[in-house]
């Protein structure tokens, strides 16, 4: 699996985590990027959804 993106807001730029708490068998693409440093969440792009499924 490719390395996840890094947080653009944190000074240390930690890698983002794939938050799958909303993912289900019916909605496998319903996930968000999450930063443990600042707590921000982002919706992945269409390309990221395909790449990190």
Protein Blocks (a to p, Z undefined) as FASTA:
>chain_A
ZZddddfkbmnlpaddddfklgcfklmmlccdddfklopacdddfklmmmmZZ
